[in-house]
Amino acid sequence: MTTKSRTYPDISYVETDTETIVNALIQGYEKIAGRTLYPADPARLFILWVADIIVQERVNIDFSAKQNIPRYAEGEYLDSLAELFKGAERLEPEKARTTLQYTLSIPLEVATTIPAGTRATPDGEIVFATLEDLTIPAGQRTGSVEAECQIEGENGNGFIPGQINQPIDVFPYYESVENITESAGGADRESDAAFYERMRESVETYSTAGPLGGYEYFAKSASALIADVKATSPKPGEVDVRVLLTGGELPGEEILKEVLDILNADTVRPLTDHVTVAAPQAVPYNINVTYYTQEGGALSADTIAADVAAAVKSFQKWQAEKMGRDVNPSQLIALLMQTGVKRVEVRSPVFAAVADNAVAQVGTVSVVNGGAERE
């Protein structure tokens, strides 16, 4: 049984239920004192105060004990337990990257060097700076160089080509600047849940990636933005790795390059393996739904409409957050029925199998209120 399929019981080290503790204290007092404690008895009120302190201490004791178990541990406690899992480390915040193209106003007779650290911005707030000197050869007008966002996190992601086009630092013969790749790779500090899953997956690694589970573990180590990885071997010696980002987003060139660099490291990839990294295949589906409300129902039409819209969004998120998850209209119906509607007609999507290296991607969305019906 793999670590991914194992389940564990929920445990508590000490009793923390207030009612149980209060009853035990009262019964003990009544046995020793030989009398019954009534609700207004001062001794009973004192016992309730003592019980409150005991409960708080027991909650702290239970929490502290659980921090020694990876699935319960949080923050620095989880970081400390990582040494038990092949020294896995939490992924720190990362900065987004892109490629900037600079254009000169005229070709020059000598090479032009644009120094590292030259900055550009899409909006005057998010700033990207070049990582190395860019030399534009004599007789040419354009050159490209990698640039990095100056703040960590996801705010620097998602600027499509052409959006980062405002210069901060200009130089002689400057004409324009723009990004030619979508900015990507920025990530917040890895969450406890994501780090714990990687810790569990680390047991499938050896000195090199070898097992497919090992490739998945190392690929997830590239960025905290990566939500799902699927490694398959279409034939001996070949490994196909597909990467999906949080929120069901498909990765861009920057993320795919980071993953490939990690998997191709000498300490990770067996010499006989040829590794390719790509985004999952997109399986498109549309949503076309009509819902009907109960005539004279307790909920207003506006409330139900808002709840239905939220349910549809929840379905889209659920459908896109994992590769190999079949397009399942039953899940959509279940979510919609929880909103209080009387019934729903789902014309699309229809059930569709999704391969392990693919992910469902929503296309058009049409949600219509069909009106109220009698019971």
N, C-alpha and C positions, 0 to 999 in steps of 0.2 A: 504494500500500500504506500503510495507516494505521500509526501507531506501535504500536497494540495488537496488530497481526498480525505485526509484524516480529520476527525472531529474530536473535541475534548469536552469533558463535562465542566459545567460552571461550578466553581467551588468557593467556599467561604471558610476562613480560618477560625473565626469566632462568631458567636451569635450577635447580631446587630439589631434585631427586631425590638423596638421599644416596648411593645405590649408584653412580649415574652419576658423581658428583663424586669419590667414593673411587677408582673404577676409573681415572678420568682422571689423578688424582694419582699413583697407584701405577705406572701405565704410563709416565708422564713420568719418575718417579724411576728406574725400571728401565732406561729408555732412556739416561738421563744417566749413571747409576752403572755400567751394564753388568752388573748382577747381579739375580737374582730375590729378591723379598721374600717370605719365608714368614710364616705367621700369627703366630709368636712373635717375629719380628724386631723389636728396639726401634725401628728406623726406620719399620717399618710401623705400630707403635703410635703413633708421633709423627704420622705422616701421618693416621691416624684422628682424632687430636685436632685437627689443623689442619682436616681436612674438616668436623668438627662446627662449628667457628667459621665456616667459609666458608658452610655451609648456613644457619646462623642469620642471617648477614648478607644472604645472597641472599633469604631469606624476607622480611626487612625491606625490602629493595630492591623486591621484587616487590609487596609490600603497598603501599608508598609510591607506586609508579608507578600501581597500579590505583586509588588514591584520586582520580586525575584523570579517571577514567571513571565517569559517574553510576551505572551498574548495579553497580559494585563498591564505590562510596564508602560510608562509614559516618559517622554522627554529624556532627561539625562539618565534615568534609570534604564530605559531601553537602550540608550547608547552604551552603557556599561555592560549590558548583557551581550552586546554584539561580539565580544571576544570569544564567546562560545560557538559562534557561527562563522568560523574561518576568518575572523577579523573583519567582518563586513562593517562598513562605515556609512553613516547617514550622509546623503547628498546635500551639500551646502548650496546656498543660492547661486544662480549663474546669471551671466549677462547675455542678452540677445546679441546676435551677430548678423551681419549682412555684407554684401559686396557693393562698394561705391564706385561709380564711374565718373571720373573728372574729365572735362573737355576744355581745351584751350581755345582762345578766340581765333588764333592763327597758328599754322605750323611754324615752328622755330628752327633755326639753323643749328642749335645746340640742344642737348638733352635737358629736360626740365625735371627737377626733383621736387616733389611735394612731400614735406616732412611728415614723419609719423606723428600722430596726435592732431592732425588737421580735422576740424570738426564740421559736422553738418547736422541739420535737424529737420524733422517733418512739420513741427508745430511751434517751435520756440521753447518747448519745455523738455521733451525727450531729446537727448543729444547723443550722437554717435561720433566716435573718433577713430581715425585710421590706426592700424596696429603696426604698420611699418612704412618706411619711405616708399613712395611711388615714383618711379622714373619713367617719364614719357620720352621715348627716343626722338632724336632730331627728325624733323619732317613729318611727325605724326601729331595728332591733336588729342587723342583719347588714351586713357589708361585706367585700369581697375585695380582695386586694393580692398582687402578685408577690413571691416570696421566693427567696432564693438560699442554697445550701448554703455553709457556712463553710470547707469544705475542697475542694480540687480533686480531680478524678478521678471514677471510676465508682461509688464507694461511696455517693454520694448519689442514685443512680438507683434507680428501681423501687419507690418507696413509693407504693402505690396509694391512691386517695382514702380519707381517714379514718384513715390510719396515723400521720400527723404530727399528733398531738393532745395533746401534753404541753406546757404553757406553761413558759417560763423566765422571761419578764418579764410580770408581771400589772399590771393597772391597775384603777381604780375601776369597778365594775359589770361586770367581766369575768365571762363565763360559760363560754365554750368557744372552742377553735380547732381547725381541721382543714384538711387539704389537700383541695381539690376537683378537682385534676388530678394525674395520676401524675407524680412527679418524674422529670426526664429532662434530658439535655444535658450531664451531667458526663462528662468524657473525660480520659484520660491523654495525655501528650505523644505526638504522632504518631510512629509507628514509621518506621524507615528504609524498609521495603518499601512502606508506604502512601504516604509522601512521594515516593518515587521514581516510583510510578505516577501520582501527581498531576502531577509535573514533566513526565512524558511527555505527559500529556493536555493540559497547558497550551499545547502548540504548536497545538492546535485552536481556541484563542481568538484573537479580534481585539480591536478596541476595545470591542465588546459581545459578548454571548454568541453571538448569531447562529446558527452551526452547532450542531447538537444536541450534538456533542462538547464544545462550549464550555459549554453549560448543565450538562453532567455534571461538568465540571471545577469550575465555580463552586459547584455544589451540594455537592460533596465538601469544599470549603473551609469549609463552615459548621461542621463538627465532625469531630474525629478518630474519633468513634463510627460514622460513616457508612462502610459497607463497600462498598456498590454503589449506583449511580445509573443509571437508565434514562430517557432523554428521548425522547419520540416526538412527532410532529406529526400528530394525527388529521385536521386540515384546515388550509389555509393561514392563518397568523396565530395559530394556537393551539399551545401547547406544553404537553404533559402530562409532568410530572416525577415519577417514583416513586423513593422512598428506602428503602433497606434498611440496618439497623444490623449491627454485628459480631455473630457468633453466630446470624445469621438472625432477629434480633428485629425486630418491626415498630415503626416510630417513633411516638412520641406527639405530642401537640399542640405541645409546647415545641420539639422538633426541627424539625417541619414548618414552624413559624412562622419559625425561624431561617433555614431554607433559602429560604423565600419572600421574606423580607426581603432576603437577598443577591441573589436573582435579579431582584427588582424594582427594584434600585438603578439610577439613571439611567446609570451608567457600565457597566452589564452588559446590561440588557434593551433591545433595539431598540424604538422607540416603537410599532411596528405589532404587536408580539407580545403576546398575552395568555397569561400563565403560571399554571398551577395546579400545586400540589404535594400529593402524597398518598402514603399507604402503598401498597405493591404489593397487588394482589389475592391473597388466600390460596387456594391450591389444596390442599385437604385430602387426605391419604392415611393409611392405617393400615398397620401392620406386623404380619403374622401368619406366623410362621416355626416350623417344626419341624426340628431338626437331629439327625443320627444320628452316633454315634461309631464308631470301629473297635474291634472286640472284641480285647482284649489289646494295645491301643495303648500307646505310651510315655507319653502324657500322661494325668494323672488327670482324672476327671470335673469336679472343682472348677476345675482349671486351664483346661480347655476352656470351661467355663461362663463364667468370668471373661473369657476372650479373646473369646468370642461376644458377650457383653454390650458389651465395648469396641468390637467391630466394628460392632454395631448403632448405638451412639452415634456412631461415626465416619461411618456412612452418613447419619444424621440431620443431622449438621453439614455434610457435603458437600452434601446435598440442599438445605439451607436457606440456604447462604452466598452464593448468586448467583441473581439474577432470570433468568427465562427458561430455567432448567435443568430439563429434562424429568424427570419421575418415572421413574427407571430401575432396575428390579429387578435387572438384570444387574450393576450396580455393587454392590448388596447381596450378591448371590451370590458375586461375586469376593472381597469382603472376608471373608465367612464361610468360604469355602474355604481362605483363608490361615491360619485358626486351627487347622487340623489335623483338622477334622471329616471324616467319610466322605462325607456328602452332605447336602443341605438341600432342604426343600420350602418354597417361598415361595408362599403363597396370596394374600398381598397384601404390598406393592403390586403392581399391574399397571402396565404402561407407560402413561403419560399425558403428552401434550404440554402444556407450560407456556408461556403467552404471555410476550413480552418484558417486560411490565409486571406480571408475577405471580411468585409464589414458592411453592414447595411447603412445606407446613406439616404436621408429623406430628400424628396424632390418637392413637389407641390403639396400644399396643405389646404384642404377645404373642409371647414366645419360649419354646419348649418343647423339652426334651430328649426325643427319641423313643426313646432307649435305644441299646444297642450292637448292632452287626451284624457278622456274619462277612464277610470280604473276598469 
